[in-house]
Amino acid sequence: MLTTTQIKTAQSILNIFETGEVRGDYGSVTVIEGDTGHLTFGRSQTTLGSGGLAELLHLYCSNAGARFADRLQPYLARVEARDIRLDNDLKLHNILRATADDPVMRETQDLFFDKKYWQPAMRAATALGITTALGVAIVYDGYVHGSWAKMRDRTNREAGNLAALGEREWLRAYVKVRRAWLAGSNRRDLRATVYRMDAFQRLIDQGYWGLDLPLVVRGIEISLAALSATPRGCYDGPQPGTRHLGLESPMLRGLDVRLVQLALSDRDMDIKADGIFGQTSAKRVKQFQIQNGMPATGVVDIPLIAQLCG
């Protein structure tokens, strides 16, 4: 039995691998050249090509409280058909980014990835006789990253089974076998992920079998505070219309910025809805103001926020 903290820590290691964040990046949108998954989204990176993205979005949109369901609805058929032209659909990418601000999406992702990856990994670890928190994290990586069963069986053939070696020695062998497989892949995107096994090897060498906190993975600290923090890049406020938006230092960030950016994206402006009001946001606001016969200030005042987001 793992404690709740050990479970969160194991999952956070994979979050770091996938998105560089302890809590995960719920709004992460990526397209990696050569990746057969194509458009990839969310905390644990589900893909268009696998059909996982369609499943996740259907779950989210079926919730009556889903804030961005109406915006996503026109895309669902194309996502379900695995239309790879969506790799370059910047409007969809911005909607996906914005859903990270919706607690319904964050909870939907947690449930989705738990069912898809964590629960099967726990069952596989239990069946094999793996009991350590680090061992379960290694199995979980195999499910998220892929080819767990293939690498398990290769380890058994090349090094021996867990009953013969013991859990810790078997896991050492598995990490070595999987690293060699990744390094020798004919896919560049897989070869680039050997860092995952290097990170696990470091944890093994340091003896962190219980994943005791705090610990550092790939230069990122995992602590109780980090595990309980609001995920970075998720905005619960300020609400639109509670302040003017313009270029400042430090730059303004928040839900109101994201929704203004999303509204500009809806109007065919080339902008990334990242929730940060930078120079590009100011330029696009000026562009919108000019197109609509307004003074080109680059500042979004309350009436303009109402026009864009109302």
Number of C-alpha atoms within 10 A of each C-alpha: 9 13 10 9 15 20 17 17 28 23 22 22 29 25 21 23 21 22 20 17 21 27 24 24 25 30 27 20 21 16 15 12 10 11 15 14 20 22 27 23 23 27 25 26 26 25 25 25 20 16 15 22 23 22 17 20 21 18 16 24 21 10 13 9 13 17 18 18 19 10 14 18 12 11 15 17 12 14 24 18 12 21 15 16 11 17 17 11 11 18 23 19 21 23 23 23 25 27 22 25 24 19 16 19 27 21 13 19 23 16 14 19 19 15 12 15 19 23 14 15 23 17 14 18 19 13 9 14 14 21 17 19 20 26 24 26 26 23 25 25 26 19 19 19 18 12 12 20 13 11 18 22 14 18 22 16 10 11 17 16 19 19 10 11 15 13 18 18 15 22 24 19 22 24 23 16 18 22 21 14 16 20 16 13 13 10 12 14 15 16 16 12 16 18 15 23 21 15 18 23 17 13 17 18 11 9 13 16 17 16 21 15 14 12 14 13 19 14 10 14 17 23 17 13 10 17 16 11 11 12 20 14 20 23 21 13 14 13 13 21 17 12 13 16 25 20 18 10 7 8 12 16 18 20 22 26 28 26 22 25 28 25 21 23 20 18 12 11 18 15 18 20 25 21 24 20 23 18 14 15 27 19 17 18 24 19 17 18 18 14 10 10 8 12 11 16 15 21 19 23 16 15 12 18 22 13 11 18 16 10
